[in-house]
Amino acid sequence: RRRRRFRRFCTVLVLLALLTGWFFWQQEGLSTETITVESAPDGFSGYRIAVISDLHGKEFGEGNQRLLNFVAGLEPDLIAVVGDILHEESQMAMIPAVAEGLAAIAPTYYVTGNHEWASGVVPELEPLLEDYVTLYKENALLKSKMKVLVGKLEEYRKNEASMKDAIVNAQKTCDMMVKEAE
């Protein structure tokens, strides 16, 4: 009888340890799930959307760098933050690093969740996040200008190669004409 109680106790203890481990992993972990939408419109083949939800003020390294590196590694075309990024007003300090970091990766869209409304921070959040929308637009403009510049450089490289070939051919023709003249 004592033995049976001891086994039950050990079983309950192991289950509790497993549940605690699972809960900790859920709180500390970052995970992905890939969903393929077969009926996506033309032009969206291979389009990647990173969806971030329910951070509840949790920080993944200083400035949420672990989260930002994780999202960047997914190479998304778009990032959707779908609410509950924070749990209480005291967590507002984490927003700038996350917003700026995500906006630097891809176009980022944010929808408030019930926790933002419940903590009363929505009026403070909206103007703060608009700054990062502006930052993204400025970065997008800069990137488009860089693409034009890179295109021109490639064009010049091709022209340079053609010019070199023309000079080499002209030199060969000149050398042949000199030999024939002698």
Beta strands, then each sheet from edge to edge (+ up, - down):
strand 1: 49-52
strand 2: 78-81
strand 3: 108-110
sheet 1: 1+ 2+ 3+
end
